[in-house]
C-alpha cells in the first residue's frame, strides 16, 4: 500500500487461487477466483499491482486496470464485505505497513490510503470505523476486505461475508499522495524497470538489448546498485504495453515505476 515505490504485497481475500505479484505495481496478478475458507478468512495474500503499485498510481489485477481516487470526499458504496486475518498477520500491506490483524483497517480497490471509512452491516445495523491501508478484494461483488479486528466488531467472523454500506468520513493528509498525484498529471511520468544489478557490466549488457533504455545508479546503504530503465512514457497504458513486451522477452519481473 515509502517514497514512491513499486513492489507491494497486496491481498485479495476469499480465494484459494494464489495471485501473482501487481506494479508500483506489485507484481499484484494472475487469475482471481472466488472461494473463501470456512470462516471467510482470505486463503491467500492480497496481490500487489501487476508490475508493482503505490500511492495513487493505477494498477492491474487479472487484466483490469484500477485507478485509485485522488479525492474520496462524499464517497459511499454498497456491497459485500469479507475479512482476512492470521495468515497475513505481520506481512506487508499494499501501502507497506505491517499488517496487524487486530487493528481496525481494511483493503479497498480505489480509496486512497489512510481514508477513514464507516462500515455498516445492513442486516444487524452494527458499524465500525476502519482506515484503508491495503488493496482488494478482487472477488465477485466484494467491495471491502476487513481486518480480523474490524470483522469481529461487525460480527461477521463466522459467516465470513456480509452486506454492508461504506461511507467515507475523512482522509489523513499525505504529502506523498499529493506529490504522487502531481507527478501523474505530468508528461513523461512512467518507465519500465527491467532489473537491478550489483555489477554495472551486467546492467550495461541488459541495457543494450532495449532501445531507449538507460542505467540509473542508486546508492543503497554501503553499496551502489544499477537499475535498468526503459522509456519515458507520457501515460500509464503506454508503459503497461511496453512492460508486457519486455516480460515476453524473458524479464518477467519487469514493472512500472515513476520515471525519475
C-alpha positions as CSV (number, residue, x, y, z in Angstrom):
1,X,0.0,0.0,0.0
2,X,7.7,4.7,1.5
3,X,8.7,7.2,-1.0
4,X,7.0,6.3,-4.2
5,X,7.8,2.7,-4.7
6,X,6.9,-0.2,-6.7
7,X,6.8,-3.5,-5.0
8,X,4.0,-4.4,-2.7
9,X,2.2,-7.3,-1.2
10,X,-1.4,-6.9,-1.9
11,X,-4.1,-9.3,-0.9
12,X,-7.3,-10.4,-2.5
13,X,-9.4,-12.2,0.1
14,X,-11.8,-15.0,-0.4
15,X,-10.0,-17.1,-3.0
16,X,-7.9,-20.3,-3.0
17,X,-6.1,-19.3,-6.1
18,X,-2.7,-17.6,-5.5
19,X,-2.3,-14.3,-7.2
20,X,0.8,-13.5,-9.0
21,X,2.6,-10.4,-7.8
22,X,0.8,-6.5,-9.1
23,X,3.2,-3.0,-10.4
24,X,4.2,0.3,-8.4
25,X,2.9,-2.3,-9.3
26,X,3.0,-5.0,-7.2
27,X,3.6,-8.0,-9.5
28,X,-0.3,-7.6,-7.6
29,X,-1.5,-10.5,-10.8
30,X,-2.9,-13.6,-12.1
31,X,-6.3,-15.1,-12.1
32,X,-8.5,-14.5,-9.0
33,X,-11.2,-17.0,-8.1
34,X,-14.0,-16.5,-5.6
35,X,-13.7,-19.2,-2.9
36,X,-13.3,-18.5,0.8
37,X,-12.2,-20.7,3.7
38,X,-14.9,-21.9,6.0
39,X,-14.5,-18.9,8.3
40,X,-14.4,-16.5,5.4
41,X,-10.8,-15.6,6.1
42,X,-8.7,-15.0,3.0
43,X,-6.9,-18.0,1.7
44,X,-4.1,-16.1,0.1
45,X,-2.2,-12.9,0.1
46,X,-3.7,-9.8,-1.4
47,X,-2.0,-9.1,-4.7
48,X,0.1,-6.1,-5.3
49,X,-0.2,-4.4,-8.6
50,X,0.9,-6.3,-11.8
51,X,4.1,-4.6,-12.4
52,X,4.2,-3.1,-8.8
53,X,1.7,-0.1,-7.3
54,X,1.9,2.6,-4.7
55,X,0.1,5.7,-3.6
56,X,-2.4,6.8,-6.3
57,X,-0.7,5.0,-9.2
58,X,-3.0,2.9,-11.4
59,X,-2.5,-0.9,-11.1
60,X,-3.7,-4.0,-12.9
61,X,-5.3,-7.2,-11.5
62,X,-6.4,-10.1,-13.7
63,X,-6.3,-7.9,-16.8
64,X,-8.3,-5.0,-15.3
65,X,-6.8,-1.6,-14.5
66,X,-7.8,0.1,-11.3
67,X,-7.4,3.9,-10.8
68,X,-7.2,4.9,-7.1
69,X,-9.1,8.0,-6.3
70,X,-7.2,11.2,-5.5
71,X,-10.2,12.6,-3.6
72,X,-12.7,10.4,-1.6
73,X,-14.9,13.3,-0.4
74,X,-18.6,12.2,-0.3
75,X,-17.8,8.6,-1.4
76,X,-20.3,5.9,-0.4
77,X,-20.7,2.3,-1.7
78,X,-22.8,-0.8,-1.0
79,X,-21.7,-4.4,-1.5
80,X,-20.2,-7.4,0.3
81,X,-17.6,-7.2,3.0
82,X,-15.2,-10.1,3.7
83,X,-12.2,-10.3,6.0
84,X,-8.6,-11.6,6.3
85,X,-6.6,-12.4,9.4
86,X,-4.0,-14.7,10.8
87,X,-2.4,-15.9,7.5
88,X,-1.4,-12.3,6.8
89,X,-0.6,-11.1,10.3
90,X,2.9,-9.5,10.3
91,X,3.1,-9.3,6.5
92,X,3.3,-6.1,4.4
93,X,0.1,-4.4,3.2
94,X,-0.1,-2.5,-0.1
95,X,1.0,0.7,1.5
96,X,3.9,-1.0,3.1
97,X,2.6,-1.1,6.6
98,X,3.0,-4.3,8.7
99,X,-0.5,-5.9,8.8
100,X,-2.0,-6.1,12.3
101,X,-5.0,-8.4,12.2
102,X,-6.4,-6.9,15.4
103,X,-6.2,-3.3,14.2
104,X,-9.2,-1.6,12.6
105,X,-8.0,-1.5,9.0
106,X,-9.3,-2.6,5.6
107,X,-8.4,-3.2,2.0
108,X,-10.3,-1.3,-0.8
109,X,-9.6,-1.3,-4.5
110,X,-9.6,2.5,-5.1
111,X,-10.0,4.6,-1.9
112,X,-6.8,6.5,-1.0
113,X,-4.7,5.0,1.7
114,X,-5.4,6.4,5.1
115,X,-9.0,7.1,4.3
116,X,-11.3,6.6,7.3
117,X,-14.4,4.7,6.4
118,X,-17.5,3.8,8.4
119,X,-18.7,0.3,7.6
120,X,-22.3,-0.5,8.5
121,X,-23.8,-4.1,8.5
122,X,-27.0,-3.7,6.5
123,X,-28.7,-6.5,8.4
124,X,-27.6,-6.0,12.1
125,X,-27.0,-2.3,12.0
126,X,-23.6,-2.7,13.6
127,X,-20.9,-0.4,12.4
128,X,-17.1,0.0,12.7
129,X,-14.7,2.7,11.5
130,X,-11.6,1.5,9.6
131,X,-8.6,3.0,7.9
132,X,-7.7,1.9,4.4
133,X,-4.1,0.5,4.2
134,X,-4.4,-2.2,1.6
135,X,-5.8,-3.1,-1.8
136,X,-8.5,-5.6,-2.6
137,X,-10.7,-7.6,-2.6
138,X,-10.9,-8.8,-6.2
139,X,-13.6,-11.4,-5.9
140,X,-17.2,-11.0,-7.2
141,X,-19.2,-8.1,-5.7
142,X,-16.9,-7.8,-2.6
143,X,-16.2,-4.1,-2.0
144,X,-14.0,-4.2,1.1
145,X,-11.8,-6.7,2.9
146,X,-11.8,-6.1,6.7
147,X,-9.1,-6.9,9.2
148,X,-9.9,-9.6,11.7
149,X,-10.4,-6.9,14.4
150,X,-12.9,-4.9,12.3
151,X,-14.8,-8.1,11.2
152,X,-15.1,-9.1,14.8
153,X,-16.6,-5.8,15.8
154,X,-19.0,-6.1,12.9
155,X,-19.9,-9.7,13.9
156,X,-19.1,-11.4,10.6
157,X,-16.2,-13.7,11.6
158,X,-18.2,-16.9,11.5
159,X,-20.3,-16.2,8.4
160,X,-17.3,-14.7,6.6
161,X,-19.1,-12.1,4.5
162,X,-21.9,-9.6,5.0
163,X,-23.8,-6.9,3.0
164,X,-22.5,-3.5,4.1
165,X,-22.7,0.2,3.4
166,X,-19.4,2.2,3.2
167,X,-19.3,5.9,4.0
168,X,-16.1,7.9,3.9
169,X,-15.6,10.0,7.0
170,X,-12.3,11.7,6.1
171,X,-8.8,11.3,4.9
172,X,-5.5,12.0,6.5
173,X,-3.4,14.4,4.6
174,X,-0.4,13.0,2.9
175,X,2.4,14.9,1.2
176,X,3.4,11.7,-0.5
177,X,0.0,11.3,-2.0
178,X,-0.1,15.0,-3.2
179,X,3.4,14.6,-4.8
180,X,2.3,11.3,-6.5
181,X,-0.9,12.8,-7.8
182,X,1.1,15.8,-9.2
183,X,3.6,13.6,-10.9
184,X,0.8,11.5,-12.5
185,X,-0.5,14.6,-14.3
186,X,2.8,15.5,-15.9
187,X,4.0,14.0,-19.2
188,X,6.8,11.5,-19.1
189,X,5.8,10.0,-15.8
190,X,6.5,6.4,-16.4
191,X,9.3,4.0,-17.2
192,X,9.7,0.2,-17.1
193,X,12.3,-1.1,-14.7
194,X,13.8,-4.2,-16.3
195,X,16.1,-5.2,-13.5
196,X,18.5,-4.2,-10.8
197,X,22.1,-5.2,-10.8
198,X,25.1,-5.1,-8.4
199,X,27.5,-5.4,-11.3
200,X,27.5,-2.4,-13.7
201,X,28.7,-4.6,-16.6
202,X,25.6,-6.8,-16.3
203,X,23.4,-3.7,-16.3
204,X,25.1,-2.5,-19.5
205,X,24.7,-5.9,-21.1
206,X,20.9,-5.9,-20.4
207,X,20.5,-2.2,-21.3
208,X,22.0,-2.8,-24.8
209,X,19.1,-5.2,-25.5
210,X,16.5,-2.4,-25.3
211,X,16.2,0.8,-27.3
212,X,15.7,3.9,-25.3
213,X,17.0,2.3,-22.1
214,X,19.2,3.9,-19.5
215,X,21.1,2.9,-16.4
216,X,20.3,4.6,-13.1
217,X,23.0,4.2,-10.4
218,X,21.4,4.2,-6.9
219,X,23.3,4.3,-3.6
220,X,21.8,1.6,-1.3
221,X,23.3,1.6,2.2
222,X,27.0,1.0,1.7
223,X,26.9,-0.2,-1.9
224,X,25.8,1.0,-5.3
225,X,23.2,-0.8,-7.4
226,X,22.3,-0.2,-11.1
227,X,18.7,0.0,-12.3
228,X,18.0,-0.6,-16.0
229,X,15.0,1.6,-17.1
230,X,13.3,1.6,-20.4
231,X,11.3,4.6,-21.8
232,X,9.9,7.8,-20.5
233,X,6.2,7.3,-21.3
234,X,3.6,10.0,-21.1
235,X,0.8,7.7,-19.8
236,X,0.4,4.6,-17.9
237,X,-1.3,2.5,-20.6
238,X,1.7,3.0,-23.0
239,X,4.1,2.0,-20.2
240,X,1.9,-1.1,-19.5
241,X,2.1,-2.2,-23.1
242,X,5.9,-1.9,-23.1
243,X,6.1,-3.8,-19.8
244,X,4.2,-6.7,-21.3
245,X,6.6,-6.8,-24.3
246,X,9.6,-6.8,-22.0
247,X,8.2,-9.6,-19.9
248,X,7.6,-11.6,-23.0
249,X,11.3,-11.3,-23.7
250,X,12.1,-13.2,-20.5
251,X,12.2,-10.3,-18.0
252,X,9.1,-11.5,-16.1
253,X,9.8,-9.3,-13.1
254,X,9.8,-6.0,-15.0
255,X,7.4,-3.5,-13.6
256,X,6.4,0.2,-14.0
257,X,8.0,3.0,-12.0
258,X,7.5,6.7,-11.8
259,X,10.2,8.0,-14.1
260,X,13.0,9.9,-12.3
